[in-house]
Amino acid sequence: KGTDVVFAKENELPGLLIKKVIVSGTTGGAGKDNEKAIDFSGNVFDITSNPVLCGRPTTAKITGKKLNKELKLNLLFDHTKDIPRDEIIVTVQGMTPKDLNIKNLGNILFIDGGDVRIASQFVMVGDELNSMILTKVDNIKFGIAEKESETQKIFRQMFENVKEVNLTAILTSKQGDTDFKVKSNLDDIFKQGIKSLVGEKLAEAKAKIKSEIDKQVDEKKK
């Protein structure tokens, strides 16, 4: 019988090591609207089967631009330490509501224009997850329905002075406990809009009551 003796090798090269990858592509393609597509390019560094030995995390930076549209993608996969850290950050700006197919919200609100920015972050440290996505529409412009119903009119009045709408979704997970939260300025918009509408209706009622009182008083005076 023989005996296999394994001698440890110091500074052994990893089985796989790619120092640099050049990436290019497009968000368009077959079956997609290529007028909305963004061409992108960038680099990925240090892809390896032994990140501890390599001592450097895998990173990537990819960007794209088309007219006002801009795409940024940053990646970090750090498995060089006992607790790994994975991070993905994506931002897209210069989009319009039309690009995202949100021109018509439930046939109640109609959006004619605006500048859309989306920022998202995914971070995984060990088994702890923190992720967030922010959607923000600046310089928003609302339209009017062709045959405006009473409901559509109410919502249009509530939103007519609004210039920005934002929504943030946050997902966290730690030791098996998951929490999901959504924050938005829509709550404040609704509250202020309802106050304004109620105030307007009260003003109309007060005017009618005052008119009737004045009429009765004037008749008595005469």
C-alpha positions as CSV (number, residue, x, y, z in Angstrom):
1,K,0.0,0.0,0.0
2,G,1.1,3.6,-0.6
3,T,0.4,6.8,1.4
4,D,-0.6,10.1,-0.2
5,V,1.3,12.9,1.4
6,V,0.0,16.5,0.6
7,F,2.6,19.2,1.0
8,A,1.1,22.7,1.6
9,K,2.2,25.2,-1.1
10,E,2.7,28.8,-0.1
11,N,1.5,31.5,-2.4
12,E,-0.1,29.0,-4.8
13,L,-1.8,30.6,-7.7
14,P,-5.6,30.3,-7.6
15,G,-7.3,27.8,-10.0
16,L,-9.1,30.8,-11.7
17,L,-7.9,34.4,-11.9
18,I,-9.3,36.9,-14.4
19,K,-7.7,40.3,-13.8
20,K,-9.9,42.4,-16.1
21,V,-13.0,41.9,-18.2
22,I,-14.2,44.6,-20.6
23,V,-17.9,44.8,-20.7
24,S,-20.2,46.5,-23.3
25,G,-23.8,46.1,-24.3
26,T,-27.2,47.7,-24.5
27,T,-30.5,47.7,-22.5
28,G,-32.3,47.2,-25.9
29,G,-32.3,44.2,-28.2
30,A,-34.7,42.0,-29.9
31,G,-38.3,42.7,-28.9
32,K,-37.4,45.9,-27.0
33,D,-37.9,49.5,-27.7
34,N,-34.4,50.4,-28.9
35,E,-35.2,54.1,-29.0
36,K,-35.3,54.0,-25.2
37,A,-32.2,51.8,-25.0
38,I,-29.0,52.9,-23.3
39,D,-25.6,51.6,-24.5
40,F,-23.2,50.9,-21.6
41,S,-19.6,49.8,-21.1
42,G,-17.2,49.3,-18.2
43,N,-14.8,46.9,-16.5
44,V,-14.9,44.0,-14.1
45,F,-11.8,43.3,-12.0
46,D,-10.3,40.4,-10.1
47,I,-12.6,37.5,-10.7
48,T,-11.0,34.6,-8.8
49,S,-11.7,31.2,-7.3
50,N,-9.5,32.1,-4.2
51,P,-10.2,35.7,-3.2
52,V,-8.5,35.2,0.2
53,L,-5.2,34.3,-1.5
54,C,-5.7,37.1,-4.2
55,G,-6.4,39.6,-1.4
56,R,-8.6,41.8,-3.6
57,P,-12.4,41.8,-3.9
58,T,-14.2,41.5,-7.2
59,T,-15.3,44.9,-8.4
60,A,-17.1,46.4,-11.4
61,K,-18.0,49.8,-12.7
62,I,-20.3,50.1,-15.7
63,T,-21.8,53.3,-17.1
64,G,-24.0,54.2,-20.0
65,K,-25.4,57.4,-21.4
66,K,-27.9,58.4,-24.1
67,L,-29.0,62.0,-24.4
68,N,-30.3,62.8,-20.9
69,K,-30.5,59.2,-19.8
70,E,-27.7,57.9,-17.6
71,L,-27.0,54.5,-16.1
72,K,-24.4,53.6,-13.4
73,L,-23.7,50.2,-12.0
74,N,-21.1,49.5,-9.2
75,L,-20.4,46.1,-7.8
76,L,-18.3,44.9,-4.9
77,F,-18.0,41.2,-4.0
78,D,-15.5,41.1,-1.1
79,H,-14.9,37.5,0.1
80,T,-11.3,38.2,1.2
81,K,-12.3,38.2,4.9
82,D,-14.1,35.9,7.3
83,I,-17.4,37.8,6.9
84,P,-18.2,38.3,3.1
85,R,-19.7,41.6,1.8
86,D,-21.6,41.8,-1.4
87,E,-22.8,45.2,-2.6
88,I,-24.7,46.3,-5.8
89,I,-25.5,49.9,-6.4
90,V,-27.6,50.9,-9.5
91,T,-28.7,54.4,-10.5
92,V,-30.7,55.5,-13.5
93,Q,-31.6,59.1,-14.2
94,G,-32.9,61.2,-17.1
95,M,-35.9,58.9,-17.6
96,T,-39.4,60.1,-18.2
97,P,-42.8,58.7,-17.0
98,K,-43.4,57.6,-20.5
99,D,-40.2,55.5,-20.5
100,L,-41.6,53.6,-17.4
101,N,-45.1,53.4,-18.7
102,I,-46.6,55.4,-15.8
103,K,-48.4,58.1,-17.8
104,N,-51.8,56.8,-16.7
105,L,-52.2,55.9,-13.0
106,G,-55.3,53.9,-12.6
107,N,-57.2,56.1,-15.1
108,I,-57.3,58.7,-12.2
109,L,-54.1,60.7,-12.6
110,F,-52.5,61.5,-15.9
111,I,-48.8,62.4,-16.1
112,D,-47.6,64.5,-19.0
113,G,-44.0,64.8,-18.1
114,G,-41.2,64.7,-15.4
115,D,-37.7,63.7,-14.7
116,V,-37.4,60.2,-13.2
117,R,-34.4,59.1,-11.1
118,I,-34.1,55.6,-9.6
119,A,-31.4,54.7,-7.1
120,S,-31.1,51.2,-5.6
121,Q,-28.7,49.5,-3.2
122,F,-28.3,45.9,-2.3
123,V,-25.9,45.1,0.6
124,M,-25.3,41.6,2.0
125,V,-22.9,41.4,5.0
126,G,-22.7,37.8,6.2
127,D,-26.3,36.8,6.6
128,E,-27.5,40.4,7.1
129,L,-29.4,42.0,4.2
130,N,-30.0,45.7,3.7
131,S,-31.6,46.8,0.4
132,M,-33.3,50.0,-0.7
133,I,-34.8,51.4,-3.8
134,L,-35.7,55.1,-4.3
135,T,-37.9,56.4,-7.1
136,K,-38.2,60.1,-7.5
137,V,-40.0,62.1,-10.1
138,D,-39.1,65.8,-10.3
139,N,-40.7,68.6,-12.4
140,I,-43.8,66.4,-12.6
141,K,-46.6,67.7,-14.9
142,F,-50.1,66.3,-14.6
143,G,-52.6,66.2,-17.5
144,I,-56.4,66.4,-17.8
145,A,-58.6,63.5,-18.9
146,E,-60.5,64.1,-22.2
147,K,-63.8,63.7,-20.4
148,E,-63.0,64.5,-16.8
149,S,-65.1,62.7,-14.1
150,E,-65.7,64.1,-10.7
151,T,-63.1,61.7,-9.2
152,Q,-60.5,62.7,-11.8
153,K,-61.2,66.3,-11.1
154,I,-60.7,65.9,-7.3
155,F,-57.4,64.1,-7.8
156,R,-56.2,66.7,-10.3
157,Q,-57.0,69.5,-7.8
158,M,-55.1,67.6,-5.1
159,F,-52.0,67.2,-7.2
160,E,-52.1,70.4,-9.3
161,N,-49.3,72.2,-7.2
162,V,-47.2,69.1,-6.7
163,K,-43.8,69.2,-8.4
164,E,-42.2,66.1,-6.9
165,V,-43.3,62.6,-6.1
166,N,-41.0,60.1,-4.3
167,L,-41.2,56.6,-3.0
168,T,-38.7,54.6,-1.0
169,A,-38.9,50.9,-0.4
170,I,-36.6,49.4,2.3
171,L,-36.0,45.7,2.9
172,T,-33.9,44.4,5.8
173,S,-33.2,40.9,7.1
174,K,-31.2,39.9,10.1
175,Q,-31.0,36.5,11.8
176,G,-34.2,35.4,9.9
177,D,-36.2,38.4,10.8
178,T,-37.3,40.3,7.7
179,D,-38.7,43.9,7.7
180,F,-40.2,45.7,4.7
181,K,-41.1,49.4,4.8
182,V,-42.4,51.8,2.2
183,K,-42.1,55.6,2.6
184,S,-43.5,58.2,0.2
185,N,-44.5,61.9,0.2
186,L,-47.9,60.8,-1.3
187,D,-49.3,60.6,2.3
188,D,-48.6,64.3,2.8
189,I,-49.9,65.2,-0.6
190,F,-53.2,63.4,0.1
191,K,-53.5,65.1,3.6
192,Q,-52.8,68.6,2.3
193,G,-55.0,68.0,-0.8
194,I,-58.0,66.8,1.4
195,K,-57.5,69.8,3.7
196,S,-57.5,72.1,0.8
197,L,-60.6,70.5,-0.8
198,V,-62.5,70.5,2.6
199,G,-61.5,74.1,3.1
200,E,-62.7,75.0,-0.3
201,K,-66.1,73.2,0.3
202,L,-66.4,74.9,3.7
203,A,-65.7,78.3,2.1
204,E,-68.5,77.6,-0.5
205,A,-70.9,76.5,2.3
206,K,-70.0,79.6,4.4
207,A,-70.6,81.9,1.4
208,K,-74.0,80.3,0.8
209,I,-75.0,80.6,4.4
210,K,-73.8,84.2,4.6
211,S,-75.7,85.0,1.5
212,E,-78.9,83.5,2.9
213,I,-78.4,85.3,6.3
214,D,-77.7,88.6,4.6
215,K,-80.9,88.1,2.5
216,Q,-83.0,87.4,5.6
217,V,-81.4,90.3,7.5
218,D,-81.9,92.7,4.6
219,E,-85.6,91.7,4.4
220,K,-86.0,92.3,8.1
221,K,-84.2,95.7,7.9
222,K,-86.6,96.8,5.2
